[in-house]
Every structure is written in C-alpha cells, then in structure tokens.
Amino acid sequence: MSTSNTADVRLPRFGTLTQRQQRGQDCVWCGVTLVAGHVVDLGPRRYRRADWLTQWFPRACRKHPAGDAR
C-alpha cells in the first residue's frame, strides 16, 4: 500500500532512526515491526553523507501513512 502524496511526507532525520527503521523493517514513526500487507511505502529518498549519495526506502505502519507521529 502507498499513499498518493508520500513524497510530501516529512520524515524524521535519518541519523535518529534505528537500523531497522532505516532498512524499512520497522515503522519510521513508532518503531513497530512491519508485516507484509500492513505497510505504507513512503517512496525512495536520497541520503547524503559527506561525498556519498544513496537512496533509502522508508516505510510506515498503517497508523502513520501521512507522517503524523501520533
């Protein structure tokens, strides 16, 4: 599942997330472990550290599809 405006969702800073959140295994907002069929893909994001540029693919649980961390 994905939302139509996921590129507009403001995410927590990459460095504040756990490795599991960075890898898309846990929700970027609440940290709950994600299960197939109950995931919102937030779209690819660029991440730059020094001279290194890569993409990461954040995901959220269905409670936080629009980025509201409530």
Jmol script that loads the backbone (N, CA, C; Angstrom):
load data "model"
ATOM      1  N   MET A   1       0.849  -1.179   0.000  1.00  0.00           N
ATOM      2  CA  MET A   1       0.000   0.000   0.000  1.00  0.00           C
ATOM      3  C   MET A   1       0.886   1.230   0.000  1.00  0.00           C
ATOM      4  N   SER A   2       0.470   2.256  -0.702  1.00  0.00           N
ATOM      5  CA  SER A   2       1.192   3.524  -0.673  1.00  0.00           C
ATOM      6  C   SER A   2       0.199   4.660  -0.780  1.00  0.00           C
ATOM      7  N   THR A   3       0.604   5.816  -0.327  1.00  0.00           N
ATOM      8  CA  THR A   3      -0.267   6.982  -0.423  1.00  0.00           C
ATOM      9  C   THR A   3       0.119   7.787  -1.642  1.00  0.00           C
ATOM     10  N   SER A   4      -0.777   8.609  -2.152  1.00  0.00           N
ATOM     11  CA  SER A   4      -0.520   9.341  -3.380  1.00  0.00           C
ATOM     12  C   SER A   4       0.467  10.487  -3.192  1.00  0.00           C
ATOM     13  N   ASN A   5       0.586  11.006  -1.994  1.00  0.00           N
ATOM     14  CA  ASN A   5       1.473  12.150  -1.765  1.00  0.00           C
ATOM     15  C   ASN A   5       2.598  11.807  -0.798  1.00  0.00           C
ATOM     16  N   THR A   6       3.160  10.623  -0.904  1.00  0.00           N
ATOM     17  CA  THR A   6       4.192  10.204   0.044  1.00  0.00           C
ATOM     18  C   THR A   6       5.463  11.024  -0.070  1.00  0.00           C
ATOM     19  N   ALA A   7       5.731  11.602  -1.233  1.00  0.00           N
ATOM     20  CA  ALA A   7       6.936  12.422  -1.382  1.00  0.00           C
ATOM     21  C   ALA A   7       6.859  13.681  -0.528  1.00  0.00           C
ATOM     22  N   ASP A   8       5.650  14.103  -0.172  1.00  0.00           N
ATOM     23  CA  ASP A   8       5.462  15.304   0.639  1.00  0.00           C
ATOM     24  C   ASP A   8       5.584  15.035   2.138  1.00  0.00           C
ATOM     25  N   VAL A   9       5.617  13.779   2.526  1.00  0.00           N
ATOM     26  CA  VAL A   9       5.678  13.423   3.942  1.00  0.00           C
ATOM     27  C   VAL A   9       7.061  13.755   4.484  1.00  0.00           C
ATOM     28  N   ARG A  10       7.090  14.570   5.514  1.00  0.00           N
ATOM     29  CA  ARG A  10       8.367  14.919   6.147  1.00  0.00           C
ATOM     30  C   ARG A  10       8.740  13.812   7.126  1.00  0.00           C
ATOM     31  N   LEU A  11       9.931  13.282   6.966  1.00  0.00           N
ATOM     32  CA  LEU A  11      10.383  12.141   7.761  1.00  0.00           C
ATOM     33  C   LEU A  11      11.301  12.580   8.884  1.00  0.00           C
ATOM     34  N   PRO A  12      11.428  11.732   9.911  1.00  0.00           N
ATOM     35  CA  PRO A  12      12.435  12.011  10.938  1.00  0.00           C
ATOM     36  C   PRO A  12      13.826  12.018  10.295  1.00  0.00           C
ATOM     37  N   ARG A  13      14.769  12.673  10.901  1.00  0.00           N
ATOM     38  CA  ARG A  13      16.137  12.688  10.374  1.00  0.00           C
ATOM     39  C   ARG A  13      16.691  11.278  10.335  1.00  0.00           C
ATOM     40  N   PHE A  14      17.370  10.954   9.252  1.00  0.00           N
ATOM     41  CA  PHE A  14      17.900   9.615   9.024  1.00  0.00           C
ATOM     42  C   PHE A  14      18.764   9.136  10.189  1.00  0.00           C
ATOM     43  N   GLY A  15      19.615  10.009  10.699  1.00  0.00           N
ATOM     44  CA  GLY A  15      20.525   9.642  11.776  1.00  0.00           C
ATOM     45  C   GLY A  15      19.852   9.349  13.100  1.00  0.00           C
ATOM     46  N   THR A  16      18.588   9.739  13.251  1.00  0.00           N
ATOM     47  CA  THR A  16      17.879   9.480  14.508  1.00  0.00           C
ATOM     48  C   THR A  16      17.147   8.146  14.498  1.00  0.00           C
ATOM     49  N   LEU A  17      17.115   7.482  13.348  1.00  0.00           N
ATOM     50  CA  LEU A  17      16.387   6.223  13.214  1.00  0.00           C
ATOM     51  C   LEU A  17      17.271   5.031  13.547  1.00  0.00           C
ATOM     52  N   THR A  18      16.643   3.951  13.995  1.00  0.00           N
ATOM     53  CA  THR A  18      17.377   2.712  14.228  1.00  0.00           C
ATOM     54  C   THR A  18      17.730   2.086  12.882  1.00  0.00           C
ATOM     55  N   GLN A  19      18.624   1.129  12.887  1.00  0.00           N
ATOM     56  CA  GLN A  19      18.981   0.453  11.639  1.00  0.00           C
ATOM     57  C   GLN A  19      17.766  -0.242  11.028  1.00  0.00           C
ATOM     58  N   ARG A  20      16.912  -0.796  11.852  1.00  0.00           N
ATOM     59  CA  ARG A  20      15.702  -1.468  11.340  1.00  0.00           C
ATOM     60  C   ARG A  20      14.753  -0.469  10.689  1.00  0.00           C
ATOM     61  N   GLN A  21      14.641   0.731  11.243  1.00  0.00           N
ATOM     62  CA  GLN A  21      13.810   1.765  10.625  1.00  0.00           C
ATOM     63  C   GLN A  21      14.443   2.242   9.320  1.00  0.00           C
ATOM     64  N   GLN A  22      15.755   2.385   9.295  1.00  0.00           N
ATOM     65  CA  GLN A  22      16.446   2.800   8.084  1.00  0.00           C
ATOM     66  C   GLN A  22      16.288   1.768   6.972  1.00  0.00           C
ATOM     67  N   ARG A  23      16.200   0.504   7.315  1.00  0.00           N
ATOM     68  CA  ARG A  23      16.085  -0.576   6.336  1.00  0.00           C
ATOM     69  C   ARG A  23      14.651  -0.887   5.938  1.00  0.00           C
ATOM     70  N   GLY A  24      13.682  -0.212   6.562  1.00  0.00           N
ATOM     71  CA  GLY A  24      12.284  -0.441   6.218  1.00  0.00           C
ATOM     72  C   GLY A  24      11.653  -1.630   6.911  1.00  0.00           C
ATOM     73  N   GLN A  25      12.317  -2.161   7.929  1.00  0.00           N
ATOM     74  CA  GLN A  25      11.768  -3.286   8.674  1.00  0.00           C
ATOM     75  C   GLN A  25      10.807  -2.828   9.768  1.00  0.00           C
ATOM     76  N   ASP A  26      11.030  -1.619  10.261  1.00  0.00           N
ATOM     77  CA  ASP A  26      10.188  -1.041  11.310  1.00  0.00           C
ATOM     78  C   ASP A  26       9.635   0.300  10.828  1.00  0.00           C
ATOM     79  N   CYS A  27       8.497   0.693  11.381  1.00  0.00           N
ATOM     80  CA  CYS A  27       7.876   1.970  11.057  1.00  0.00           C
ATOM     81  C   CYS A  27       8.814   3.122  11.433  1.00  0.00           C
ATOM     82  N   VAL A  28       8.968   4.092  10.522  1.00  0.00           N
ATOM     83  CA  VAL A  28       9.857   5.226  10.813  1.00  0.00           C
ATOM     84  C   VAL A  28       9.312   6.113  11.924  1.00  0.00           C
ATOM     85  N   TRP A  29       8.018   6.003  12.241  1.00  0.00           N
ATOM     86  CA  TRP A  29       7.417   6.867  13.260  1.00  0.00           C
ATOM     87  C   TRP A  29       7.353   6.212  14.627  1.00  0.00           C
ATOM     88  N   CYS A  30       6.837   4.999  14.717  1.00  0.00           N
ATOM     89  CA  CYS A  30       6.635   4.402  16.043  1.00  0.00           C
ATOM     90  C   CYS A  30       7.554   3.217  16.324  1.00  0.00           C
ATOM     91  N   GLY A  31       8.257   2.718  15.289  1.00  0.00           N
ATOM     92  CA  GLY A  31       9.205   1.630  15.508  1.00  0.00           C
ATOM     93  C   GLY A  31       8.591   0.242  15.544  1.00  0.00           C
ATOM     94  N   VAL A  32       7.286   0.130  15.302  1.00  0.00           N
ATOM     95  CA  VAL A  32       6.660  -1.185  15.319  1.00  0.00           C
ATOM     96  C   VAL A  32       7.201  -2.001  14.141  1.00  0.00           C
ATOM     97  N   THR A  33       7.392  -3.315  14.358  1.00  0.00           N
ATOM     98  CA  THR A  33       7.855  -4.196  13.293  1.00  0.00           C
ATOM     99  C   THR A  33       6.769  -4.322  12.241  1.00  0.00           C
ATOM    100  N   LEU A  34       7.143  -4.132  10.983  1.00  0.00           N
ATOM    101  CA  LEU A  34       6.178  -4.136   9.890  1.00  0.00           C
ATOM    102  C   LEU A  34       5.944  -5.546   9.363  1.00  0.00           C
ATOM    103  N   VAL A  35       4.691  -5.807   9.001  1.00  0.00           N
ATOM    104  CA  VAL A  35       4.270  -7.102   8.494  1.00  0.00           C
ATOM    105  C   VAL A  35       3.703  -6.906   7.092  1.00  0.00           C
ATOM    106  N   ALA A  36       4.007  -7.829   6.198  1.00  0.00           N
ATOM    107  CA  ALA A  36       3.511  -7.733   4.822  1.00  0.00           C
ATOM    108  C   ALA A  36       2.002  -7.507   4.816  1.00  0.00           C
ATOM    109  N   GLY A  37       1.562  -6.606   3.950  1.00  0.00           N
ATOM    110  CA  GLY A  37       0.145  -6.285   3.842  1.00  0.00           C
ATOM    111  C   GLY A  37      -0.319  -5.176   4.762  1.00  0.00           C
ATOM    112  N   HIS A  38       0.527  -4.760   5.683  1.00  0.00           N
ATOM    113  CA  HIS A  38       0.174  -3.707   6.641  1.00  0.00           C
ATOM    114  C   HIS A  38       1.225  -2.598   6.621  1.00  0.00           C
ATOM    115  N   VAL A  39       1.717  -2.295   5.424  1.00  0.00           N
ATOM    116  CA  VAL A  39       2.835  -1.368   5.262  1.00  0.00           C
ATOM    117  C   VAL A  39       2.457  -0.239   4.305  1.00  0.00           C
ATOM    118  N   VAL A  40       2.954   0.952   4.595  1.00  0.00           N
ATOM    119  CA  VAL A  40       2.819   2.085   3.680  1.00  0.00           C
ATOM    120  C   VAL A  40       4.228   2.444   3.212  1.00  0.00           C
ATOM    121  N   ASP A  41       4.489   2.269   1.922  1.00  0.00           N
ATOM    122  CA  ASP A  41       5.779   2.657   1.353  1.00  0.00           C
ATOM    123  C   ASP A  41       5.785   4.170   1.186  1.00  0.00           C
ATOM    124  N   LEU A  42       6.790   4.826   1.718  1.00  0.00           N
ATOM    125  CA  LEU A  42       6.865   6.279   1.667  1.00  0.00           C
ATOM    126  C   LEU A  42       7.713   6.787   0.503  1.00  0.00           C
ATOM    127  N   GLY A  43       8.111   5.893  -0.363  1.00  0.00           N
ATOM    128  CA  GLY A  43       8.850   6.277  -1.568  1.00  0.00           C
ATOM    129  C   GLY A  43      10.337   6.420  -1.323  1.00  0.00           C
ATOM    130  N   PRO A  44      11.118   6.295  -2.384  1.00  0.00           N
ATOM    131  CA  PRO A  44      12.572   6.407  -2.236  1.00  0.00           C
ATOM    132  C   PRO A  44      12.981   7.821  -1.850  1.00  0.00           C
ATOM    133  N   ARG A  45      13.982   7.902  -1.007  1.00  0.00           N
ATOM    134  CA  ARG A  45      14.523   9.191  -0.554  1.00  0.00           C
ATOM    135  C   ARG A  45      16.025   9.179  -0.734  1.00  0.00           C
ATOM    136  N   ARG A  46      16.570  10.316  -1.058  1.00  0.00           N
ATOM    137  CA  ARG A  46      18.021  10.440  -1.168  1.00  0.00           C
ATOM    138  C   ARG A  46      18.607  10.748   0.194  1.00  0.00           C
ATOM    139  N   TYR A  47      19.778  10.185   0.411  1.00  0.00           N
ATOM    140  CA  TYR A  47      20.505  10.436   1.648  1.00  0.00           C
ATOM    141  C   TYR A  47      21.965  10.705   1.292  1.00  0.00           C
ATOM    142  N   ARG A  48      22.486  11.810   1.776  1.00  0.00           N
ATOM    143  CA  ARG A  48      23.880  12.159   1.512  1.00  0.00           C
ATOM    144  C   ARG A  48      24.629  12.247   2.828  1.00  0.00           C
ATOM    145  N   ARG A  49      25.788  11.608   2.837  1.00  0.00           N
ATOM    146  CA  ARG A  49      26.693  11.705   3.983  1.00  0.00           C
ATOM    147  C   ARG A  49      28.088  11.929   3.426  1.00  0.00           C
ATOM    148  N   ALA A  50      28.632  13.080   3.701  1.00  0.00           N
ATOM    149  CA  ALA A  50      29.908  13.511   3.117  1.00  0.00           C
ATOM    150  C   ALA A  50      29.789  13.475   1.600  1.00  0.00           C
ATOM    151  N   ASP A  51      30.630  12.717   0.924  1.00  0.00           N
ATOM    152  CA  ASP A  51      30.584  12.636  -0.535  1.00  0.00           C
ATOM    153  C   ASP A  51      29.810  11.421  -1.034  1.00  0.00           C
ATOM    154  N   TRP A  52      29.109  10.752  -0.172  1.00  0.00           N
ATOM    155  CA  TRP A  52      28.419   9.518  -0.509  1.00  0.00           C
ATOM    156  C   TRP A  52      26.920   9.795  -0.632  1.00  0.00           C
ATOM    157  N   LEU A  53      26.337   9.474  -1.799  1.00  0.00           N
ATOM    158  CA  LEU A  53      24.915   9.671  -2.038  1.00  0.00           C
ATOM    159  C   LEU A  53      24.265   8.326  -2.316  1.00  0.00           C
ATOM    160  N   THR A  54      23.178   8.049  -1.639  1.00  0.00           N
ATOM    161  CA  THR A  54      22.463   6.798  -1.830  1.00  0.00           C
ATOM    162  C   THR A  54      20.974   7.050  -1.671  1.00  0.00           C
ATOM    163  N   GLN A  55      20.184   6.013  -1.843  1.00  0.00           N
ATOM    164  CA  GLN A  55      18.751   6.114  -1.606  1.00  0.00           C
ATOM    165  C   GLN A  55      18.367   5.164  -0.485  1.00  0.00           C
ATOM    166  N   TRP A  56      17.333   5.548   0.230  1.00  0.00           N
ATOM    167  CA  TRP A  56      16.746   4.639   1.201  1.00  0.00           C
ATOM    168  C   TRP A  56      15.258   4.625   0.982  1.00  0.00           C
ATOM    169  N   PHE A  57      14.589   3.605   1.476  1.00  0.00           N
ATOM    170  CA  PHE A  57      13.180   3.375   1.181  1.00  0.00           C
ATOM    171  C   PHE A  57      12.392   3.250   2.479  1.00  0.00           C
ATOM    172  N   PRO A  58      12.035   4.385   3.075  1.00  0.00           N
ATOM    173  CA  PRO A  58      11.327   4.365   4.350  1.00  0.00           C
ATOM    174  C   PRO A  58       9.924   3.787   4.215  1.00  0.00           C
ATOM    175  N   ARG A  59       9.474   3.166   5.290  1.00  0.00           N
ATOM    176  CA  ARG A  59       8.128   2.604   5.324  1.00  0.00           C
ATOM    177  C   ARG A  59       7.494   2.912   6.669  1.00  0.00           C
ATOM    178  N   ALA A  60       6.182   2.885   6.683  1.00  0.00           N
ATOM    179  CA  ALA A  60       5.434   3.186   7.905  1.00  0.00           C
ATOM    180  C   ALA A  60       4.332   2.155   8.086  1.00  0.00           C
ATOM    181  N   CYS A  61       3.822   2.071   9.312  1.00  0.00           N
ATOM    182  CA  CYS A  61       2.661   1.227   9.567  1.00  0.00           C
ATOM    183  C   CYS A  61       1.414   1.995   9.117  1.00  0.00           C
ATOM    184  N   ARG A  62       0.305   1.330   9.062  1.00  0.00           N
ATOM    185  CA  ARG A  62      -0.924   1.973   8.593  1.00  0.00           C
ATOM    186  C   ARG A  62      -1.442   3.052   9.541  1.00  0.00           C
ATOM    187  N   LYS A  63      -0.956   3.081  10.765  1.00  0.00           N
ATOM    188  CA  LYS A  63      -1.369   4.134  11.699  1.00  0.00           C
ATOM    189  C   LYS A  63      -0.773   5.489  11.324  1.00  0.00           C
ATOM    190  N   HIS A  64       0.328   5.478  10.570  1.00  0.00           N
ATOM    191  CA  HIS A  64       1.054   6.714  10.256  1.00  0.00           C
ATOM    192  C   HIS A  64       1.309   6.908   8.763  1.00  0.00           C
ATOM    193  N   PRO A  65       0.322   6.714   7.909  1.00  0.00           N
ATOM    194  CA  PRO A  65       0.575   6.836   6.464  1.00  0.00           C
ATOM    195  C   PRO A  65       0.890   8.251   6.009  1.00  0.00           C
ATOM    196  N   ALA A  66       0.416   9.243   6.720  1.00  0.00           N
ATOM    197  CA  ALA A  66       0.630  10.641   6.310  1.00  0.00           C
ATOM    198  C   ALA A  66       1.759  11.303   7.089  1.00  0.00           C
ATOM    199  N   GLY A  67       2.424  10.523   7.925  1.00  0.00           N
ATOM    200  CA  GLY A  67       3.555  11.078   8.664  1.00  0.00           C
ATOM    201  C   GLY A  67       3.220  11.655  10.014  1.00  0.00           C
ATOM    202  N   ASP A  68       1.974  11.566  10.431  1.00  0.00           N
ATOM    203  CA  ASP A  68       1.637  12.088  11.754  1.00  0.00           C
ATOM    204  C   ASP A  68       2.060  11.067  12.798  1.00  0.00           C
ATOM    205  N   ALA A  69       2.987  11.468  13.635  1.00  0.00           N
ATOM    206  CA  ALA A  69       3.591  10.562  14.603  1.00  0.00           C
ATOM    207  C   ALA A  69       2.772  10.429  15.878  1.00  0.00           C
ATOM    208  N   ARG A  70       1.492  10.411  15.778  1.00  0.00           N
ATOM    209  CA  ARG A  70       0.632  10.284  16.964  1.00  0.00           C
ATOM    210  C   ARG A  70       0.358   8.857  17.313  1.00  0.00           C
TER     211      ARG A  70
END
end "model"
wireframe off; spacefill off
backbone 0.3
color backbone group
